Amino acid sequence: MSPLIDQRILILTVSSIFLALGIGIAVGTALPGEEVLLEERNALIAQLEGEFTRIRGENASLRTRVRDLEAQLKAAEDFQRRVIESVVANALVGVNLGIVEHGSGETTRGVVEDLRRWGADLAWQVTLDPRALDERQLEHWAELLRTEGRGVKEIMAGVTAYVLEGLLGDSRPALTGGAVTVEGRAAGVDAILVLAEPSADPVVLGAVLAAVREAAGEGLPVIVGEASSGAAGLGQVGGRLGLAVVDNVDQPLGRFSLVALLLGAEWGHYGVKAGARAPLPWGFLEDALEPLVGR
């Protein structure tokens, strides 16, 4: 290798080293110092603390607003309950009812207690709980009732028809136990009230309602009550079967609608869900309040 080439390489190498050093110095000079980074960090922390303080304040304000709304709602419900108690006290004296509970009855037990307190005579009460069915009972009832299918829907519909035909025909049914319990005496009634739990299977419930409608015949009113937390759609099923529906029977206004229907209010679907004709029977309410306001 010639001395000229060696010198060029040496010059290029030295130049590269100084260039790299210069770039490093320039980059290092451009980077913020420790004090600048500390200031920026502190500024960011202060900004976040301000945001957290604002959010905490908003949450506290919202909690206060929620408490106020809950208090207003409770006051409104108390007022509704007191007014309804004044209107329907002893209104059901002489009304004989048959109750069909679809489910365990835990969420609708208060309805039955109120009906008794308002004077209704509960001739009999049937509880149908499909969740209590086991395979042995399914097989036994399918053979006994000679149902077309052996599914829960077919069995519960067949059991409902069998039990109601016995009760309405002055013959207490022997087919009880497990998923079916019967309390009271076999007797004719003025109306049948079906109380459905929010968790009820809509397919099974629809079959049970059809069986109740068929057992009741044309002249016996059937009213379906469900909690406001239940899924919408029961009103449509009831409408197709010619049943009245109260979709908020767990609330004071729903209780009033139930009593109004038992006393002859216009037939239909009342409550808070889609398809309801009104929150409650307004005409019946006006007639009921007239003596209280002295008009």
C-alpha positions in Angstrom: 0.0 0.0 0.0 1.4 3.4 -0.9 2.1 6.1 1.6 -0.4 8.4 -0.1 -3.3 6.0 0.5 -2.2 5.5 4.1 -2.3 9.2 4.7 -5.8 9.5 3.2 -7.1 6.7 5.4 -5.6 8.4 8.4 -7.1 11.8 7.6 -10.5 10.1 6.9 -10.4 8.2 10.2 -9.4 11.3 12.3 -12.1 13.4 10.6 -14.7 10.7 11.4 -13.7 10.7 15.0 -13.9 14.5 15.3 -17.2 14.5 13.4 -18.7 11.9 15.8 -17.4 13.8 18.8 -18.9 17.0 17.5 -22.3 15.3 16.9 -22.2 13.9 20.4 -21.4 17.3 21.9 -24.2 18.9 19.9 -26.7 16.3 21.0 -25.6 16.5 24.6 -25.9 20.2 24.6 -29.4 20.0 23.0 -30.7 17.6 25.7 -32.4 19.3 28.7 -30.4 19.3 31.9 -31.5 17.6 35.1 -33.1 20.8 36.4 -35.2 21.1 33.3 -36.4 17.5 33.5 -37.2 18.0 37.2 -39.3 21.1 36.5 -41.2 19.3 33.7 -41.9 16.3 36.0 -43.1 18.6 38.7 -45.3 20.5 36.3 -46.8 17.2 35.1 -47.4 16.0 38.6 -49.1 19.3 39.5 -51.3 19.0 36.4 -52.4 15.4 37.3 -53.1 16.4 40.9 -55.3 19.2 39.6 -57.2 16.8 37.4 -57.6 14.3 40.2 -58.9 17.0 42.5 -61.4 18.1 39.9 -62.6 14.5 39.3 -62.9 13.9 43.1 -65.0 17.1 43.4 -67.2 16.0 40.5 -67.6 12.5 42.0 -68.6 14.0 45.4 -71.1 16.3 43.7 -72.6 13.3 41.8 -72.8 11.3 45.0 -74.7 14.1 46.6 -77.0 14.4 43.6 -77.6 10.6 43.6 -78.5 10.7 47.4 -80.9 13.6 46.7 -82.6 11.7 43.9 -82.8 8.6 46.0 -84.4 10.6 48.8 -86.9 12.2 46.3 -87.7 8.8 44.8 -88.3 7.3 48.2 -90.5 10.2 49.2 -92.5 9.8 45.9 -92.9 6.0 46.5 -94.0 6.6 50.1 -96.6 9.2 48.9 -97.8 6.8 46.2 -98.1 4.0 48.8 -100.0 6.1 51.2 -102.5 7.4 48.6 -103.0 3.9 47.2 -103.5 2.5 50.7 -106.2 5.1 51.2 -107.9 4.2 48.0 -107.8 0.4 48.0 -108.2 -0.3 51.7 -110.9 -3.1 51.9 -111.6 -2.6 48.2 -111.2 -6.3 47.5 -113.6 -7.6 50.2 -115.7 -10.3 48.6 -113.3 -10.9 45.7 -112.2 -14.6 45.6 -108.8 -15.1 43.9 -106.8 -18.0 42.6 -103.0 -17.4 42.5 -100.5 -19.1 40.2 -96.9 -18.3 41.0 -94.4 -19.1 38.3 -91.1 -19.4 40.1 -90.1 -19.7 43.7 -92.4 -16.9 44.8 -89.7 -15.0 46.6 -90.1 -11.8 44.5 -93.9 -11.7 44.5 -94.8 -12.8 48.0 -95.5 -9.1 49.0 -98.2 -8.9 46.3 -100.1 -11.8 47.9 -99.8 -10.3 51.3 -101.1 -7.0 50.1 -104.1 -8.6 48.4 -105.0 -10.3 51.6 -104.6 -7.1 53.6 -106.9 -5.3 51.2 -109.7 -7.8 51.7 -109.2 -10.5 49.0 -110.0 -14.1 49.8 -107.3 -16.4 48.3 -109.1 -19.6 47.7 -106.0 -21.4 46.5 -102.4 -20.8 45.5 -100.3 -22.8 43.1 -96.6 -22.5 42.9 -94.9 -23.7 39.7 -91.1 -23.8 39.9 -89.6 -25.4 36.8 -86.1 -25.2 38.3 -87.1 -27.8 40.9 -87.9 -30.4 38.2 -85.6 -33.4 38.1 -85.3 -36.2 35.5 -87.3 -38.7 37.5 -90.2 -36.2 37.9 -90.1 -35.3 34.3 -90.4 -38.9 33.2 -93.1 -39.7 35.8 -95.3 -36.7 34.9 -94.8 -37.2 31.1 -96.2 -40.7 31.5 -99.0 -39.7 33.8 -100.1 -36.7 31.8 -99.4 -38.3 28.4 -97.9 -35.1 27.1 -96.8 -34.9 23.5 -93.3 -33.9 24.5 -91.1 -34.5 27.5 -89.4 -31.1 27.7 -89.9 -28.7 30.5 -92.3 -26.5 28.5 -94.6 -29.4 27.7 -94.5 -30.8 31.2 -95.2 -27.5 33.0 -98.0 -26.7 30.6 -99.6 -30.1 31.2 -99.2 -29.9 35.0 -100.7 -26.4 35.0 -103.8 -27.6 33.0 -104.2 -30.6 35.2 -103.9 -28.7 38.5 -106.2 -25.8 37.5 -108.9 -28.1 36.1 -108.9 -29.9 39.5 -109.0 -26.7 41.6 -111.7 -25.0 39.4 -113.7 -28.3 39.3 -113.8 -28.5 43.2 -111.3 -31.4 43.2 -107.9 -30.8 44.9 -105.3 -32.3 42.5 -103.1 -35.1 43.8 -100.2 -34.2 41.4 -98.1 -32.1 43.7 -94.6 -32.1 45.1 -91.2 -31.0 43.8 -91.9 -28.4 41.2 -95.6 -28.0 42.1 -97.1 -27.1 45.4 -100.8 -26.3 46.1 -102.2 -24.5 49.1 -105.8 -23.8 49.9 -109.1 -25.4 48.9 -110.5 -26.3 45.6 -113.1 -23.7 44.6 -114.3 -21.4 41.9 -112.8 -17.9 41.9 -113.6 -14.5 40.5 -110.2 -14.1 38.8 -106.9 -15.9 38.4 -103.7 -13.9 39.0 -100.4 -15.2 37.6 -97.3 -13.8 39.2 -94.1 -14.3 37.2 -90.6 -13.9 38.5 -88.1 -11.8 36.5 -85.9 -14.8 35.8 -88.7 -16.9 34.3 -88.0 -18.6 31.0 -90.2 -16.8 28.5 -90.8 -20.0 26.5 -92.0 -22.0 29.5 -93.9 -19.1 30.9 -95.7 -18.6 27.6 -96.8 -22.2 27.6 -98.0 -22.0 31.2 -100.0 -18.8 30.5 -101.7 -20.5 27.5 -102.6 -23.5 29.8 -104.0 -21.1 32.4 -106.1 -19.3 29.7 -107.5 -22.5 28.4 -108.3 -23.8 31.9 -110.0 -20.5 32.9 -112.2 -20.5 29.9 -113.8 -17.4 28.4 -115.7 -16.1 31.4 -112.9 -16.1 34.0 -110.5 -13.1 33.9 -106.8 -13.9 34.0 -104.3 -11.2 35.1 -100.5 -11.5 34.8 -98.2 -9.6 37.1 -94.5 -9.3 36.8 -91.7 -7.2 38.4 -90.5 -4.1 36.7 -87.0 -5.7 36.5 -88.3 -8.5 34.2 -87.6 -8.5 30.5 -90.1 -6.8 28.2 -92.3 -9.0 26.0 -94.8 -10.5 28.5 -97.3 -7.8 27.5 -97.3 -9.1 23.9 -97.8 -12.7 25.1 -100.7 -11.6 27.4 -102.2 -9.6 24.6 -102.3 -12.6 22.2 -104.0 -14.7 24.9 -106.5 -12.0 25.9 -104.9 -11.6 29.4 -104.4 -8.3 31.3 -100.8 -7.5 32.2 -99.3 -5.4 35.0 -95.5 -5.2 34.3 -94.6 -3.3 37.5 -96.5 -5.2 40.1 -93.6 -4.8 42.6 -94.2 -1.1 42.7 -97.0 0.9 44.4 -98.5 2.0 41.0 -98.4 -1.5 39.8 -100.3 -2.7 42.9 -103.0 -0.1 42.2 -103.3 -1.2 38.5 -103.7 -4.8 39.7 -106.5 -3.8 42.1 -108.1 -1.7 39.5 -108.2 -4.6 37.0 -109.7 -6.8 39.6 -112.4 -4.2 40.2 -113.3 -3.8 36.6 -110.9 -1.2 35.1 -110.4 -1.2 31.4 -108.7 -4.4 30.3 -105.2 -4.2 28.9 -101.5 -3.9 29.6 -100.4 -1.3 32.3 -97.0 -0.4 33.6 -93.7 1.0 32.5 -92.5 -1.3 29.7 -92.8 -1.1 26.0 -96.3 -1.8 24.8 -98.1 -0.7 27.9 -101.3 1.3 27.1 -100.7 3.6 30.2 -98.8 3.6 33.5 -102.0 2.9 35.3 -105.8 3.0 34.6 -106.3 6.8 34.8 -110.0 6.7 34.5 -110.4 4.3 37.4 -108.0 6.4 39.5 -110.0 9.5 38.9 -113.2 7.7 39.9 -111.5 6.3 43.0 -110.1 9.7 44.1 -113.3 11.6 43.6 -114.8 10.8 47.1 -111.5 11.8 48.7 -111.3 15.2 47.0 -115.0 15.9 47.5 -115.8 16.7 43.9 
